């Protein structure tokens, strides 16, 4: 007996089995499925929020270990057929927890790799360049799995040994000395 299967707004259906050369992807609406001859799998398309809290990550200057906090929002690339097929290949048989863990590892790896390629002071003074480098690297890694990067929150950078506090103090002294010299030149 034939069956009609509905696709919900936050999912895609993947129909496979008899009479199909490759799985049929349904993004919305309904589809016809032959019971016992075809199977239907569902893949959730809700945004995936990854919260990262890395401690003691090495930087280019390996004597300074930094702590990094960020929130990244990822999503299955439903608008691109080829990328969608990659996401299906990578994640269809996995639970939401397994998908979350796989993507968590990817985000942590990218964040650690990018921070490790920069000097510790650059992580703060060139925060936008750091964030952009993380975004670009993460896009490159995720696209292979059919995942798109929707957003990255500001990346919080800190350390446990006062490196950034001392750096800020030195910057303030430097500015103050510069202002004093400026005032002296015009007196």
SVG drawing of the C-alpha trace seen along z (x, -y; Angstrom):
<svg xmlns="http://www.w3.org/2000/svg" viewBox="-2 -77 61 81">
<polyline fill="none" stroke="black" stroke-width="0.4" points="0.0,0.0 1.5,-3.4 2.2,-6.1 2.5,-9.8 5.1,-11.2 5.2,-14.9 8.3,-16.9 8.4,-19.3 9.7,-22.8 12.9,-22.1 14.0,-19.0 14.7,-17.3 13.6,-13.8 15.8,-11.4 14.0,-8.6 16.0,-5.6 15.3,-2.1 13.5,-0.6 13.2,-2.5 15.6,-5.3 19.1,-5.6 20.2,-7.9 18.3,-9.1 15.5,-11.5 15.8,-14.7 12.6,-16.4 13.0,-19.9 9.4,-20.7 5.9,-19.4 5.1,-15.7 6.4,-12.8 5.2,-9.4 7.0,-6.4 6.5,-2.7 6.2,-1.0 8.7,1.9 10.4,1.0 11.7,-2.4 12.9,-3.9 12.6,-7.5 15.2,-9.1 15.0,-12.6 17.8,-15.1 17.1,-18.1 18.0,-21.5 17.8,-23.6 20.8,-25.8 23.5,-24.1 25.0,-26.2 28.5,-25.3 29.8,-26.8 33.6,-26.6 35.6,-27.2 39.2,-26.2 41.7,-26.5 45.5,-27.0 45.8,-27.0 49.3,-27.6 50.0,-30.7 52.7,-31.5 54.8,-32.4 54.4,-29.1 55.2,-30.6 51.8,-32.4 48.8,-30.1 45.4,-31.6 41.8,-30.8 39.3,-31.2 35.5,-31.5 33.2,-31.7 29.8,-30.7 29.5,-29.5 26.2,-28.9 26.4,-26.3 23.8,-24.9 23.2,-22.4 23.7,-23.9 20.1,-23.2 20.2,-25.7 23.1,-23.9 22.3,-20.5 25.9,-19.2 26.6,-20.5 23.3,-19.1 24.3,-15.7 27.6,-16.0 25.7,-16.8 23.4,-13.8 26.5,-11.6 28.2,-12.9 25.3,-13.1 22.2,-11.2 22.9,-8.1 24.0,-10.2 22.0,-11.5 21.9,-15.2 24.3,-14.6 26.8,-12.8 26.5,-15.7 27.0,-18.2 30.1,-16.4 31.6,-16.1 31.1,-19.8 32.3,-20.8 35.6,-19.0 35.9,-20.8 35.3,-24.2 37.7,-23.6 40.4,-22.4 40.1,-25.4 40.0,-27.9 43.1,-26.3 45.0,-26.1 44.3,-29.8 45.2,-31.0 48.3,-28.9 49.5,-30.7 49.2,-34.2 51.2,-36.1 49.2,-36.4 49.1,-40.2 47.6,-40.0 44.7,-38.0 43.6,-41.1 44.9,-44.0 43.8,-42.4 40.6,-40.8 38.8,-41.3 41.6,-39.7 41.6,-36.8 37.9,-36.4 38.0,-36.6 40.8,-34.0 38.7,-31.7 35.7,-32.2 37.5,-31.5 39.2,-28.4 36.0,-27.1 34.2,-27.6 36.9,-25.6 36.6,-22.7 32.8,-22.7 32.0,-23.0 33.6,-19.5 30.8,-18.2 28.0,-20.2 27.8,-22.6 27.7,-26.4 28.9,-28.9 26.1,-31.2 27.8,-33.3 30.7,-33.6 30.3,-35.6 33.1,-37.8 35.9,-35.6 36.9,-36.2 40.6,-35.9 42.1,-35.8 45.0,-34.2 45.6,-33.0 49.0,-34.7 48.3,-38.4 49.8,-38.7 46.8,-40.7 46.5,-42.8 50.2,-43.7 49.9,-44.3 47.0,-46.7 49.0,-48.5 52.0,-48.9 49.7,-50.3 48.2,-52.8 51.7,-53.9 52.8,-54.2 49.9,-56.4 50.3,-58.5 54.0,-59.0 53.1,-60.0 50.5,-62.5 53.0,-64.0 55.5,-64.4 52.8,-65.9 51.9,-68.4 55.5,-69.3 56.2,-70.0 53.5,-72.6 54.1,-74.4"/>
</svg>
